[in-house]
């Protein structure tokens, strides 16, 4: 099996958001030449009453009208019991070109640390990460012990 980094494009699609109850929508990822996208939603600390959920939406054009992806609504998260955890949503072969992740913070104050999109199954090589959101990347094959 080849390294996953060689066929994955990483983009930070939502920056940190302070505690609140508003729905947060990521920027769109263009799925042209990719088989799937995995959104990693990193949650911070929430209040005892907060309940929220994660889902995805898609559209044929980046600025068009997005619709929910059927079946994408994830199980509710409840911060204080789910503080500082991640929620992963994987969409394989979406039927529309552009996909967004939506974090509905619902009834309480939930902090969002970030949402990262990992697009995988690149059909065109080489692929590059989003230079505006990814600082760098290093991959190693059979590395020896020693000075990092």
C-alpha positions in Angstrom: 0.0 0.0 0.0 1.4 3.4 -0.9 1.5 6.3 1.5 -1.8 8.0 1.9 -0.2 11.4 1.6 0.7 10.8 -2.1 -2.9 10.7 -3.1 -4.5 13.1 -0.6 -5.0 16.8 -0.8 -5.3 18.6 2.5 -7.2 21.9 3.0 -8.3 23.7 6.1 -11.8 24.6 5.2 -13.0 26.2 8.4 -10.8 28.1 10.9 -11.4 28.2 14.7 -14.7 29.6 15.8 -15.4 30.8 19.3 -18.1 29.3 21.5 -21.5 30.0 20.1 -24.7 28.6 18.7 -24.6 29.7 15.1 -24.4 27.1 12.2 -20.9 27.1 10.7 -20.4 26.2 7.0 -16.9 25.4 5.6 -15.6 26.6 2.3 -16.3 24.3 -0.6 -13.9 21.7 -1.9 -13.7 21.0 -5.7 -14.0 17.3 -6.2 -12.9 17.3 -9.8 -10.3 14.5 -10.1 -10.9 13.1 -6.6 -12.9 10.1 -5.5 -13.8 11.3 -2.0 -13.4 13.8 0.7 -13.1 13.2 4.5 -13.9 16.1 6.7 -12.3 16.1 10.2 -14.2 18.4 12.5 -12.2 19.2 15.6 -14.3 20.3 18.5 -13.2 22.3 21.5 -14.9 22.8 24.9 -18.7 23.2 25.0 -21.3 24.1 27.6 -23.3 21.4 29.5 -26.4 22.2 27.5 -24.9 22.2 24.0 -25.9 19.7 21.4 -24.9 19.7 17.8 -24.4 17.7 14.6 -22.3 17.5 11.5 -23.5 17.1 7.9 -22.5 17.8 4.3 -24.0 19.6 1.3 -23.1 19.7 -2.4 -23.7 21.7 -5.6 -22.7 21.7 -9.2 -21.1 25.2 -9.0 -19.0 26.7 -6.2 -21.4 29.7 -5.7 -24.7 27.9 -6.4 -27.4 26.6 -4.2 -26.2 23.8 -1.9 -28.4 20.9 -0.9 -27.9 18.4 2.0 -26.3 15.1 1.0 -28.8 12.4 2.0 -27.6 10.3 4.9 -24.8 12.6 5.8 -26.2 13.9 9.1 -24.0 12.5 11.9 -25.0 11.5 15.4 -25.4 14.5 17.7 -22.4 15.5 19.8 -22.7 16.8 23.3 -19.8 18.9 24.5 -18.7 18.4 28.1 -18.9 14.6 27.3 -17.5 15.2 23.8 -15.1 18.1 24.6 -11.9 18.1 22.5 -12.9 15.2 20.3 -13.1 15.0 16.5 -16.0 14.0 14.3 -15.1 12.4 10.9 -17.5 12.6 7.9 -16.4 10.8 4.7 -18.2 11.4 1.4 -17.2 8.9 -1.3 -18.0 9.8 -4.9 -20.4 12.7 -4.3 -22.9 13.3 -7.1 -22.0 17.0 -7.4 -18.7 18.7 -7.9 -18.5 21.0 -4.9 -18.9 19.8 -1.3 -19.1 21.7 2.0 -19.2 20.5 5.7 -21.8 22.1 8.0 -21.4 22.1 11.8 -24.8 22.9 13.5 -23.9 23.9 17.1 -27.7 24.0 17.9 -28.6 24.7 21.6 -25.4 25.6 23.4 -22.0 27.2 23.2 -19.6 24.9 21.3 -16.1 25.8 20.2 -14.9 24.6 16.8 -11.1 24.3 16.6 -11.1 23.7 12.8 -12.4 21.6 10.0 -9.9 19.9 7.7 -10.8 18.4 4.3 -8.8 15.5 3.0 -9.6 14.8 -0.6 -8.4 11.3 -1.6 -8.3 9.1 -4.6 -6.5 11.7 -6.8 -6.9 10.7 -10.4 -4.4 13.3 -11.6 -0.8 13.4 -10.2 1.0 15.3 -9.0 -1.5 17.0 -6.7 -0.7 19.9 -4.4 -2.2 21.0 -1.0 -3.9 24.3 -0.7 -0.9 26.6 -0.1 -3.1 29.2 1.7 -4.0 26.8 4.5 -1.3 24.1 4.6 2.2 25.2 5.9 4.0 22.1 4.8 4.2 18.3 4.5 6.9 15.7 4.8 6.6 12.0 4.0 9.2 9.3 5.0 9.6 5.7 3.8 11.3 3.2 6.1 13.0 5.9 8.2 15.9 5.0 10.4 16.2 5.9 14.1 18.3 9.0 14.7 18.1 12.8 14.9 14.8 14.2 13.7 
